[in-house]
Amino acid sequence: MSEEAIGGAAAVAQAVSKPVERFIEVVSAGMGRLYEPTHRRRLAKAEFDSRVTMANAEVAVADIKRRASERLQAVETRRQGNLEAIADGAVDLVRSLGAPPEKAIEPDWAAKFFDECKDVSDAAMREVWSRLLAGEFTTPGAFSVRTMRVLSGLSREEAALFQELGARTYTGIARSVTPFCLSQFQANFEEADLGFDGRSRLVAAGLIQEHPGGLLASELSDPLILVSLSKSHVILAGGSPDRLRMGTPLHLGSVSFTPAGRELSKLWSGTANDVHTAAVVNMLQMSDFRVALSQRDEATGEYPLPQWARDLINQKKRPGEPLVVNLRARLNAGR
């Protein structure tokens, strides 16, 4: 654009603005106040509204900060209560120890433990965490960080299913834990909500794994000593000479524990399911075992056994070793 054109546009703008200014003066004089065109009033109102909005925003932000602080304080107070309840429960469990273990809990493990269980408010689940902490204190390295993460993800309903599975589980075969989930025992499992759906929940929780083709144990000790998780019941089975010679495998069912499930089974508390126990005894008898079932005498801690079973253990124990000591050692080895 030429300088003449620019100058002309400026002159027109000035000529337009002067009439507008004069108009404002006239109108203002007639209204008795300073008149502002609509667009100026809108701009002023917008600026006013902006300042009001900013002021309100500052108040709102301060209120949000206050509520956030109160929420964080409430959350941390609740978490502190959870942690102290879990620690108190563990103290009660380790109080009977004569001397502290030589090896201490790893600081990193302890930090991860309290981070995983800080939001556990359910009393039953806190009890499990207390037993885990006491177990790690007694035997450092007994529970992995991965197992803690599995436990932290369990719902109360899943823990109840695991409790029912534990009532149907024995140790002693291949130094592992065996639920004996066999097809002929399905009715007993389904009564405890451990049918397909229940077991699927435990699979998803990382506690068990299914084996549709079934599991077999071929290298069995003689005698075979199966111990309930609570150690309230012992099943002692002696193989016949023909069975031992042939090495006939034993069917263990279609379920096994994951590493996390095996570790958490150490925390299981309860009693063995009598119906399932009787079914396992019958299964062993049908598999050509001679079987004795013994329930622990709570007063003495011993397991009454028939003479043939005592003779069988005596054949395996070291000379001069008491029968009850030998049996207890085998029970402990089974865990």
Secondary structure per residue as TSV (DSSP state, phi and psi in degrees):
chain	resnum	aa	ss	phi	psi
A	1	M	-	360.0	138.9
A	2	S	-	-76.1	160.9
A	3	E	H	-61.6	-33.5
A	4	E	H	-65.4	-40.3
A	5	A	H	-67.3	-41.9
A	6	I	H	-61.9	-43.7
A	7	G	H	-63.6	-35.6
A	8	G	H	-67.9	-40.2
A	9	A	H	-64.7	-40.2
A	10	A	H	-63.9	-39.8
A	11	A	H	-65.2	-40.2
A	12	V	H	-64.8	-42.6
A	13	A	H	-61.9	-41.8
A	14	Q	H	-66.3	-38.2
A	15	A	H	-66.3	-35.6
A	16	V	H	-71.5	-43.3
A	17	S	H	-65.8	-34.2
A	18	K	H	-64.7	-43.9
A	19	P	H	-61.5	-38.1
A	20	V	H	-64.3	-44.4
A	21	E	H	-62.5	-39.9
A	22	R	H	-65.9	-38.5
A	23	F	H	-61.6	-42.3
A	24	I	H	-62.8	-41.8
A	25	E	H	-62.0	-42.2
A	26	V	H	-65.3	-50.3
A	27	V	H	-62.4	-41.1
A	28	S	H	-62.0	-40.9
A	29	A	H	-64.4	-38.9
A	30	G	H	-73.0	-31.7
A	31	M	H	-87.5	-11.3
A	32	G	T	75.9	12.3
A	33	R	S	-151.9	164.9
A	34	L	-	-69.6	117.1
A	35	Y	-	-85.7	138.9
A	36	E	-	-124.6	134.4
A	37	P	-	-58.2	162.3
A	38	T	H	-56.3	-42.3
A	39	H	H	-66.4	-33.6
A	40	R	H	-69.5	-39.3
A	41	R	H	-64.5	-38.4
A	42	R	H	-64.6	-40.4
A	43	L	H	-63.8	-42.5
A	44	A	H	-64.6	-43.3
A	45	K	H	-63.3	-39.4
A	46	A	H	-62.6	-41.7
A	47	E	H	-65.1	-41.1
A	48	F	H	-62.8	-46.9
A	49	D	H	-60.8	-36.7
A	50	S	H	-63.3	-43.0
A	51	R	H	-68.3	-38.2
A	52	V	H	-63.5	-42.6
A	53	T	H	-61.8	-42.4
A	54	M	H	-63.4	-41.7
A	55	A	H	-64.0	-45.4
A	56	N	H	-62.8	-37.8
A	57	A	H	-63.1	-40.6
A	58	E	H	-63.0	-41.3
A	59	V	H	-64.2	-43.8
A	60	A	H	-63.3	-41.8
A	61	V	H	-63.4	-42.9
A	62	A	H	-62.3	-38.9
A	63	D	H	-67.7	-40.2
A	64	I	H	-63.0	-42.9
A	65	K	H	-61.5	-39.8
A	66	R	H	-64.7	-46.0
A	67	R	H	-66.2	-37.4
A	68	A	H	-63.0	-41.2
A	69	S	H	-64.1	-41.5
A	70	E	H	-65.5	-39.4
A	71	R	H	-64.5	-45.8
A	72	L	H	-61.7	-39.3
A	73	Q	H	-65.1	-41.0
A	74	A	H	-65.4	-42.3
A	75	V	H	-62.9	-47.4
A	76	E	H	-68.2	-32.9
A	77	T	H	-65.4	-44.0
A	78	R	H	-63.5	-43.6
A	79	R	H	-62.5	-41.0
A	80	Q	H	-62.4	-39.6
A	81	G	H	-63.5	-40.5
A	82	N	H	-61.8	-47.8
A	83	L	H	-63.5	-41.0
A	84	E	H	-68.0	-37.3
A	85	A	H	-64.5	-41.2
A	86	I	H	-66.3	-43.8
A	87	A	H	-64.6	-40.6
A	88	D	H	-62.8	-40.7
A	89	G	H	-63.3	-38.2
A	90	A	H	-68.0	-37.8
A	91	V	H	-59.1	-43.0
A	92	D	H	-61.7	-33.1
A	93	L	H	-77.2	-31.8
A	94	V	H	-97.1	-0.4
A	95	R	T	-61.3	-30.6
A	96	S	T	-80.1	-6.7
A	97	L	-	-65.1	134.4
A	98	G	S	-69.0	-44.1
A	99	A	S	-141.5	148.1
A	100	P	-	-67.0	151.0
A	101	P	-	-60.1	151.6
A	102	E	S	-65.9	-35.5
A	103	K	S	-97.7	134.5
A	104	A	-	-94.2	160.2
A	105	I	-	-64.5	137.6
A	106	E	-	-65.4	134.4
A	107	P	H	-56.3	-40.1
A	108	D	H	-63.9	-39.6
A	109	W	H	-62.6	-45.2
A	110	A	H	-61.7	-41.2
A	111	A	H	-63.3	-43.2
A	112	K	H	-68.0	-36.6
A	113	F	H	-59.1	-52.2
A	114	F	H	-69.7	-25.7
A	115	D	H	-72.2	-35.9
A	116	E	H	-75.0	-30.5
A	117	C	H	-105.9	6.6
A	118	K	T	-65.2	-23.6
A	119	D	T	-103.4	14.8
A	120	V	-	-87.6	105.6
A	121	S	-	-103.2	-17.4
A	122	D	-	-70.0	128.6
A	123	A	H	-61.6	-41.5
A	124	A	H	-65.5	-40.4
A	125	M	H	-71.5	-34.7
A	126	R	H	-63.5	-33.7
A	127	E	H	-63.1	-39.4
A	128	V	H	-63.0	-44.2
A	129	W	H	-63.6	-35.7
A	130	S	H	-63.1	-42.8
A	131	R	H	-65.9	-36.3
A	132	L	H	-64.6	-44.5
A	133	L	H	-63.8	-43.4
A	134	A	H	-64.0	-38.8
A	135	G	H	-65.7	-38.5
A	136	E	H	-70.2	-35.7
A	137	F	H	-64.5	-41.6
A	138	T	H	-70.9	-41.4
A	139	T	S	-132.4	84.5
A	140	P	T	-55.0	134.1
A	141	G	T	94.8	-0.7
A	142	A	S	-70.8	-28.1
A	143	F	S	-127.4	127.9
A	144	S	-	-84.2	163.3
A	145	V	H	-62.8	-36.8
A	146	R	H	-61.0	-39.6
A	147	T	H	-64.5	-38.7
A	148	M	H	-61.3	-40.0
A	149	R	H	-66.7	-37.7
A	150	V	H	-63.1	-44.9
A	151	L	H	-63.5	-40.0
A	152	S	H	-65.4	-23.8
A	153	G	T	-89.9	-3.3
A	154	L	-	-77.6	137.8
A	155	S	-	-86.5	167.7
A	156	R	H	-63.3	-36.0
A	157	E	H	-65.8	-40.2
A	158	E	H	-67.6	-37.3
A	159	A	H	-64.7	-35.8
A	160	A	H	-66.7	-38.8
A	161	L	H	-63.4	-41.8
A	162	F	H	-63.8	-35.3
A	163	Q	H	-63.1	-42.8
A	164	E	H	-65.8	-38.3
A	165	L	H	-65.5	-37.7
A	166	G	H	-62.5	-31.0
A	167	A	T	-70.1	-9.9
A	168	R	T	-119.0	25.1
A	169	T	-	-122.1	143.0
A	170	Y	E	-130.3	150.3
A	171	T	E	-105.8	162.9
A	172	G	E	125.7	-13.7
A	173	I	E	-103.5	119.3
A	174	A	T	53.7	36.2
A	175	R	T	51.2	40.1
A	176	S	E	-132.4	-174.2
A	177	V	E	-114.9	135.0
A	178	T	E	-129.4	117.0
A	179	P	-	-77.4	-13.3
A	180	F	-	51.6	53.4
A	181	C	B	-86.6	82.7
A	182	L	-	-101.9	157.2
A	183	S	G	-58.6	-36.5
A	184	Q	G	-72.7	-9.5
A	185	F	G	-103.1	7.4
A	186	Q	H	-58.4	-38.3
A	187	A	H	-59.9	-42.7
A	188	N	H	-66.2	-37.5
A	189	F	H	-68.5	-41.7
A	190	E	H	-67.7	-31.3
A	191	E	H	-62.2	-26.0
A	192	A	T	-99.8	19.9
A	193	D	T	61.8	27.4
A	194	L	-	-107.6	32.0
A	195	G	S	-73.3	-161.2
A	196	F	H	-57.0	-45.9
A	197	D	H	-64.4	-44.0
A	198	G	H	-64.3	-42.9
A	199	R	H	-67.9	-33.3
A	200	S	H	-62.5	-36.1
A	201	R	H	-65.1	-39.7
A	202	L	H	-70.6	-31.4
A	203	V	H	-64.9	-47.9
A	204	A	H	-64.1	-29.4
A	205	A	T	-77.6	-9.8
A	206	G	T	86.4	21.4
A	207	L	S	-101.0	-34.4
A	208	I	E	-135.7	169.9
A	209	Q	E	-137.8	144.1
A	210	E	E	-93.2	145.9
A	211	H	E	-129.0	89.8
A	212	P	E	-55.5	-31.7
A	213	G	E	-79.0	-8.1
A	214	G	E	88.8	162.7
A	215	L	E	-118.9	142.6
A	216	L	E	-127.8	142.9
A	217	A	E	-116.5	120.2
A	218	S	-	-103.8	-31.9
A	219	E	S	-99.2	95.5
A	220	L	-	-108.2	143.0
A	221	S	-	-73.8	159.6
A	222	D	S	-132.3	112.6
A	223	P	S	-78.5	157.4
A	224	L	E	-85.8	121.6
A	225	I	E	-115.2	113.0
A	226	L	E	-105.5	133.1
A	227	V	E	-125.1	131.3
A	228	S	E	-65.5	156.5
A	229	L	T	-59.5	-32.6
A	230	S	T	-81.0	-5.5
A	231	K	S	60.9	23.3
A	232	S	S	-83.6	-24.9
A	233	H	E	-128.7	143.3
A	234	V	E	-126.9	131.9
A	235	I	E	-111.5	117.2
A	236	L	E	-108.8	124.1
A	237	A	E	-126.2	125.5
A	238	G	E	-105.7	127.3
A	239	G	E	-77.2	146.7
A	240	S	-	-71.6	157.1
A	241	P	H	-54.8	-39.4
A	242	D	H	-64.9	-41.9
A	243	R	H	-66.0	-43.8
A	244	L	H	-64.8	-36.5
A	245	R	H	-70.3	-38.5
A	246	M	H	-82.7	-20.5
A	247	G	T	64.9	38.1
A	248	T	-	-62.2	127.7
A	249	P	-	-71.6	158.5
A	250	L	E	-108.1	131.1
A	251	H	E	-76.0	128.3
A	252	L	E	-106.5	-5.6
A	253	G	E	103.9	-162.1
A	254	S	E	-117.0	10.6
A	255	V	E	-128.4	137.0
A	256	S	E	-134.7	159.2
A	257	F	E	-84.4	144.6
A	258	T	-	-74.9	169.1
A	259	P	H	-54.3	-41.0
A	260	A	H	-66.2	-40.1
A	261	G	H	-62.8	-39.5
A	262	R	H	-64.0	-42.2
A	263	E	H	-66.8	-41.7
A	264	L	H	-70.8	-22.5
A	265	S	H	-64.5	-21.5
A	266	K	T	-67.3	-21.6
A	267	L	T	-91.8	-3.0
A	268	W	-	-65.8	139.5
A	269	S	-	-135.8	139.1
A	270	G	S	154.3	-162.4
A	271	T	-	-124.1	154.4
A	272	A	-	-68.2	145.8
A	273	N	-	-74.8	119.5
A	274	D	H	-65.1	-38.6
A	275	V	H	-64.8	-43.5
A	276	H	H	-67.5	-39.5
A	277	T	H	-60.0	-45.3
A	278	A	H	-62.5	-36.5
A	279	A	H	-67.3	-39.0
A	280	V	H	-65.3	-42.5
A	281	V	H	-58.8	-45.5
A	282	N	H	-63.1	-40.3
A	283	M	H	-61.6	-43.5
A	284	L	H	-65.0	-40.2
A	285	Q	H	-64.1	-39.5
A	286	M	H	-69.4	-19.2
A	287	S	T	-94.1	18.4
A	288	D	T	73.0	33.1
A	289	F	E	-103.6	149.5
A	290	R	E	-94.5	123.1
A	291	V	E	-121.3	139.9
A	292	A	E	-128.3	131.7
A	293	L	E	-108.9	128.0
A	294	S	E	-130.0	138.1
A	295	Q	E	-109.2	136.3
A	296	R	-	-63.4	135.8
A	297	D	-	-80.7	111.8
A	298	E	T	-63.9	-25.9
A	299	A	T	-74.2	-40.7
A	300	T	T	-106.4	-19.6
A	301	G	-	79.1	6.3
A	302	E	-	-94.1	164.3
A	303	Y	-	-117.4	104.3
A	304	P	-	-60.9	131.6
A	305	L	-	-131.7	149.8
A	306	P	-	-67.0	163.1
A	307	Q	H	-61.1	-38.9
A	308	W	H	-63.6	-35.2
A	309	A	H	-71.5	-38.4
A	310	R	H	-64.4	-40.1
A	311	D	H	-63.9	-38.4
A	312	L	H	-65.0	-42.1
A	313	I	H	-68.8	-39.3
A	314	N	H	-59.5	-31.9
A	315	Q	H	-66.8	-26.1
A	316	K	H	-98.6	-18.9
A	317	K	S	-82.3	163.1
A	318	R	-	-74.4	150.5
A	319	P	T	-57.2	133.2
A	320	G	T	83.5	-6.5
A	321	E	-	-83.8	126.0
A	322	P	-	-60.5	147.3
A	323	L	H	-59.8	-45.8
A	324	V	H	-65.8	-36.1
A	325	V	H	-66.0	-41.6
A	326	N	H	-63.1	-42.9
A	327	L	H	-65.9	-42.4
A	328	R	H	-62.3	-38.9
A	329	A	H	-63.3	-39.6
A	330	R	H	-66.6	-36.8
A	331	L	H	-65.0	-44.2
A	332	N	H	-65.1	-36.6
A	333	A	H	-66.6	-30.2
A	334	G	H	-66.8	-23.4
A	335	R	-	-86.8	360.0
